[in-house]
Amino acid sequence: MQGVRLLVGTRKGGFVLTSDETRGRWDVRGPLFGAEVYHMQGSSSDPDRVYAAICSSWSGVVIQRSGDGGRSWHPVGNEFAYADGSTTHQDFSGEQQPWKFRRVWHIEPAPDDWPVPGGGEAVVAGAEDAALFVSGDGGTSWTELSALRKHPSHLRWMPGAGGLCLHTILFDPMRPQRLYVAISAAGVFRSDDAGASWRPMNRGLSAKYLPEEQPEVGYCVHKVTMHPDRPNVLFMQKHYGVYRSDDAGESWRDVSGDLPSNFGFPIAVHPHEPDTVYVVPIASDEEHYPPEGALRVYRSRDGGGNWEPLTRGLPDQHCYVNVLRDAMATDRLDPCGVYFGTTGGQVYGSSDGGETWNLIVGYLPAVLSVEAQTLG
């Protein structure tokens, strides 16, 4: 029997929401952990294995793992250490500062054939300050892939409003050693050798807030996504602009088109239609709420050429919430489900590709992340 499991991270704990294939009624389990949960993610090989990145003022950062779909949890690893402390990055004033580990923003299980030593599942974690860590034993021990942080451009990396965060990790399913990361505010980087070396992938992006028109790095990228069947095509929601790359990140073009605003945080791609993309615009970089107070998801069916508002079931006035970068996901059922969570604690879902929306749960803490696992 098919179904869906939503993994929801919030400011005050994690939640596991489950439903059958109708996605009409949902069981809500939580809050779990009693602390900030920046990201929860399911295993790529075991549907019952789930990871959670927890940040507590008492215990610091802890990775917890479940082997039964989120019913029970066990702390597995909290040792994150930079390979060395010799490098620095810019702060908001332009001064150079030493790196400091603050939290894990994103967890991503690696493909089965990814070249990582260890006896368990390979998992990669993106951190703040921007660094990439890998575990070869299912999250118990962690090693920095330090070539990224030592890239010659690192002296020009600086934090975005949310911090100097590595928030996106994408593996190319057709090229086992290729992966992408996105850092705010540095940009997109690609490795073709499993993290041993990196190249910036930012040509064609604009940065009107920087003195150079098109620098190598310095871009406040909010989120990047791809369709697994067409990994050379990437979609990005950036600080000012929705972008598309048709050459594996080598170049980008603006596809914001007729969106009401080119500012937003999340972006998601339809699981069965590689040219169908979803975004949630907000008014501006200073006004983090929907334009005119009307919550709308926008969909493009032609890869960013044209955008249409999806409004049925969403509040159309006096709505002043935001949807954060990791708080939107799709399932793999047919028709596909689309889900997002808000800073007001609402989780909305659509079981028909975005045509109609329903409030799944309405009184959670501020939602930081939403991931969808298709079961069965």
C-alpha positions in Angstrom: 0.0 0.0 0.0 1.4 3.4 -1.0 1.5 6.4 1.2 3.5 9.5 2.1 5.6 10.5 5.1 6.3 14.2 5.7 9.4 15.1 7.8 8.9 18.6 9.2 11.6 20.4 11.1 10.6 23.4 13.2 12.0 26.0 15.7 10.7 23.8 18.5 11.1 20.2 17.5 10.5 17.8 14.6 7.2 16.3 13.4 6.4 13.2 11.4 3.2 13.3 9.3 1.9 10.2 7.6 -1.0 9.5 5.2 -2.1 6.8 2.8 -2.1 7.3 -1.0 -5.3 9.5 -0.9 -3.4 12.1 1.3 -6.8 13.1 2.7 -6.2 12.4 6.4 -2.8 12.8 8.2 -1.4 11.3 11.4 0.8 13.9 13.2 3.5 12.7 15.5 5.6 15.2 17.6 7.0 17.4 18.8 10.2 15.3 18.8 13.5 16.4 20.5 12.3 19.7 22.0 14.9 21.8 20.2 15.5 23.4 16.8 15.3 20.9 14.0 16.8 22.5 10.9 16.4 19.5 8.7 15.0 15.9 8.6 15.8 13.6 5.8 15.0 10.0 4.8 17.5 7.4 3.6 17.9 6.8 -0.1 18.1 3.1 0.4 16.0 2.2 3.5 12.6 3.8 3.8 12.6 3.3 7.6 15.8 5.1 8.2 15.4 8.9 8.9 18.0 11.5 10.0 17.4 14.7 12.0 19.8 17.6 12.5 19.1 19.1 16.0 20.5 22.3 17.4 20.2 22.9 21.1 21.6 25.7 23.4 22.3 22.9 25.9 23.7 20.1 23.9 24.9 21.8 20.7 24.4 20.0 17.4 23.3 16.4 17.5 22.4 14.1 14.6 19.7 11.6 15.5 18.7 8.6 13.5 15.6 6.5 13.4 15.3 3.0 12.1 11.6 2.7 12.2 10.3 5.6 10.2 10.5 8.2 13.0 8.8 6.3 15.8 11.9 6.0 17.9 15.2 7.9 17.7 18.8 7.5 18.8 21.6 10.1 18.9 24.4 8.9 16.7 26.9 11.7 16.1 27.8 15.2 17.2 31.5 15.5 16.5 32.0 18.1 13.7 35.5 19.5 13.5 37.0 21.6 10.7 40.1 20.0 9.1 42.1 23.0 10.3 41.6 26.6 11.5 44.0 28.3 9.2 41.5 29.9 6.8 39.0 32.8 7.3 36.0 34.3 5.7 34.4 37.8 5.6 31.9 39.0 8.0 29.3 41.6 7.3 31.8 44.5 7.7 34.3 42.9 5.4 36.7 41.9 8.1 38.2 38.4 8.1 36.9 36.0 10.7 37.9 32.5 11.7 35.5 29.7 10.9 33.1 28.6 13.6 30.8 25.5 13.5 27.3 26.6 14.4 24.7 24.1 13.1 23.9 21.6 10.4 21.5 23.0 7.8 21.0 20.1 5.5 21.5 16.3 5.5 21.7 14.3 2.3 22.2 10.5 2.0 24.8 9.8 -0.7 24.2 7.3 -3.6 25.1 3.7 -2.8 28.1 3.8 -5.1 29.5 7.1 -3.7 33.2 6.5 -2.8 33.2 6.9 1.0 34.9 4.5 3.5 33.0 3.0 6.3 30.6 0.1 6.9 27.3 1.9 6.8 25.3 4.4 4.7 27.2 7.4 3.4 25.6 10.7 4.5 26.7 14.3 3.7 25.9 17.3 5.9 26.0 21.0 5.0 27.0 23.3 7.9 27.2 26.9 9.1 29.9 28.3 8.8 29.9 26.9 5.3 31.5 23.5 5.2 30.7 20.0 3.9 31.0 17.0 6.1 30.7 13.3 5.2 29.9 10.2 7.3 30.6 6.7 6.1 28.9 5.0 9.0 25.3 6.4 8.9 26.0 9.6 10.8 28.1 8.3 13.7 31.4 9.9 12.8 32.0 12.9 10.5 34.9 14.2 8.4 35.2 17.5 6.6 35.6 17.5 2.9 37.9 20.4 3.3 38.7 21.1 -0.3 35.5 23.2 -0.6 36.3 25.5 2.3 39.8 25.9 1.0 38.8 26.9 -2.4 40.8 30.1 -3.4 37.6 32.1 -3.4 36.8 31.4 0.3 38.2 34.8 1.5 35.3 36.5 -0.3 32.6 34.3 1.1 30.4 36.2 3.5 27.2 35.4 5.4 23.7 36.1 4.1 21.0 37.2 6.5 20.6 33.6 7.7 24.3 33.1 8.2 27.1 31.6 6.2 25.2 28.5 5.5 25.7 25.5 3.1 22.1 24.7 2.6 21.8 22.7 -0.7 23.4 19.4 -1.6 22.6 17.7 -4.9 24.0 14.4 -6.2 24.0 13.7 -9.9 22.3 10.3 -10.3 24.0 9.7 -13.6 27.5 10.7 -12.6 28.3 9.1 -9.2 31.2 11.5 -8.3 29.4 14.7 -9.3 27.7 16.8 -6.7 26.6 20.4 -6.2 26.4 22.6 -3.1 25.0 26.1 -2.6 26.2 28.5 0.0 24.7 31.8 1.1 26.4 34.1 0.3 29.0 32.6 -2.0 27.1 30.8 -4.8 26.9 27.4 -6.4 30.0 25.0 -6.5 30.3 21.7 -8.4 32.7 18.8 -7.8 33.2 16.1 -10.4 35.5 14.0 -8.1 33.4 13.3 -5.0 34.5 16.5 -3.2 38.2 16.4 -3.9 38.1 19.6 -5.9 35.5 22.3 -6.7 34.6 24.9 -9.3 32.3 27.9 -8.8 29.2 27.6 -11.1 27.9 31.2 -11.1 28.3 32.5 -14.6 25.2 34.5 -15.7 24.0 35.3 -12.2 23.6 39.0 -11.2 24.6 40.5 -7.9 23.5 44.2 -7.9 24.5 44.4 -4.2 28.2 43.8 -5.1 30.6 46.3 -6.6 31.5 43.9 -9.4 28.8 43.2 -12.0 29.5 39.4 -12.3 32.1 38.3 -9.7 33.2 34.6 -9.4 31.5 34.3 -6.0 29.4 36.4 -3.6 25.9 35.3 -4.7 23.1 34.9 -2.2 21.7 31.6 -3.6 18.6 30.6 -1.7 17.9 27.1 -3.1 18.8 24.9 -6.1 17.0 21.8 -7.4 17.1 19.3 -10.3 15.0 16.5 -11.8 16.9 13.2 -11.3 16.1 12.1 -14.9 17.6 15.3 -16.3 20.4 16.3 -14.0 22.1 18.7 -16.4 19.1 21.1 -16.0 19.2 23.0 -12.7 16.7 25.5 -11.3 17.6 28.1 -8.7 15.7 30.6 -6.5 18.1 33.4 -5.8 18.2 36.7 -3.9 16.6 38.6 -6.8 15.7 36.1 -9.5 14.6 32.6 -10.5 17.3 31.1 -12.7 17.8 28.0 -15.0 20.9 26.2 -16.2 20.9 23.8 -19.1 24.6 22.9 -18.9 25.1 21.5 -15.4 25.6 24.9 -13.8 28.2 26.2 -16.3 25.9 29.1 -17.1 22.6 30.5 -15.9 19.7 32.6 -17.3 17.0 34.5 -15.5 13.5 32.9 -15.9 11.6 35.0 -13.4 9.4 36.2 -16.3 5.9 37.2 -15.1 6.3 36.3 -11.5 4.9 39.1 -9.2 8.2 39.2 -7.4 11.6 37.7 -8.2 12.3 37.2 -4.5 11.6 34.0 -2.6 13.3 31.1 -0.9 12.1 27.6 -1.9 12.0 26.0 -5.4 10.8 22.5 -6.2 10.5 20.4 -9.4 7.7 18.0 -10.3 8.8 14.4 -9.9 7.3 13.3 -13.3 7.5 16.5 -15.4 11.0 17.9 -15.6 9.8 21.2 -16.9 7.3 21.8 -14.1 8.7 24.0 -11.3 7.1 25.5 -8.2 8.2 28.7 -6.3 6.6 30.8 -3.5 7.3 34.5 -4.2 7.5 37.0 -1.3 7.2 40.8 -1.6 10.9 41.7 -1.3 14.1 41.2 0.6 12.8 43.5 3.3 9.1 42.4 3.3 9.2 38.6 3.9 5.6 37.9 3.2 3.5 37.2 0.1 2.7 40.1 -2.3 -0.5 41.8 -1.2 -0.8 39.4 1.7 -2.1 36.7 -0.6 -0.3 33.3 -0.2 0.2 31.8 -3.7 2.4 29.1 -5.1 3.5 29.8 -8.7 3.9 27.0 -11.2 5.7 26.9 -14.5 5.0 24.1 -16.9 7.6 25.1 -19.5 10.8 25.4 -17.3 10.3 29.0 -16.4 9.0 30.5 -19.5 5.5 31.3 -18.1 4.2 31.2 -14.5 0.7 30.7 -13.2 -0.6 31.3 -9.6 -2.0 28.3 -7.7 -4.5 29.7 -5.2 -7.3 27.4 -4.6 -7.4 26.6 -0.8 -4.7 29.1 0.1 -5.4 32.3 2.1 -6.0 35.3 -0.2 -5.7 38.1 2.2 -4.1 39.2 5.5 -1.5 36.5 5.2 2.0 37.5 6.3 4.0 34.3 6.6 7.1 33.2 4.8 8.2 29.9 3.3 11.9 29.1 4.0 14.4 27.6 1.6 14.1 23.9 2.7 10.3 24.1 3.5 8.9 22.8 0.2 8.8 19.3 -1.2 7.1 16.9 -3.6 6.2 13.2 -3.4 6.4 10.7 -6.2 2.8 9.5 -6.4 0.7 10.1 -9.5 -0.8 12.7 -9.4 2.1 14.1 -7.4 1.8 15.8 -4.0 3.3 19.2 -3.3 3.8 20.4 0.3 5.2 23.5 2.0 5.4 24.8 5.6 5.3 28.4 6.7 6.9 30.5 9.4 3.4 30.8 10.9 3.4 27.0 11.6 1.0 25.9 8.8 1.8 22.9 6.6 -0.2 22.9 3.3 -0.5 20.0 0.9 -1.8 19.4 -2.6 -2.6 15.9 -3.9 -3.1 17.1 -7.5 0.1 18.8 -8.4 -0.9 22.1 -6.9 -4.3 22.6 -8.4 -6.0 22.6 -5.0 -4.5 23.0 -1.5 -5.5 21.8 2.0 -4.2 22.8 5.4 -2.7 19.6 6.8 -1.8 21.1 10.2 -2.1 24.6 11.4 -0.4 25.3 14.7 3.2 24.1 14.6 6.1 26.2 15.6 7.8 28.1 12.7 8.6 25.5 10.0 12.2 25.3 8.9 12.1 22.3 6.5 9.7 19.9 4.8 10.8 16.6 3.1 8.4 14.1 1.6 9.0 10.3 1.5 6.9 8.2 -0.8 6.2 4.9 0.8 5.3 1.5 -0.7 
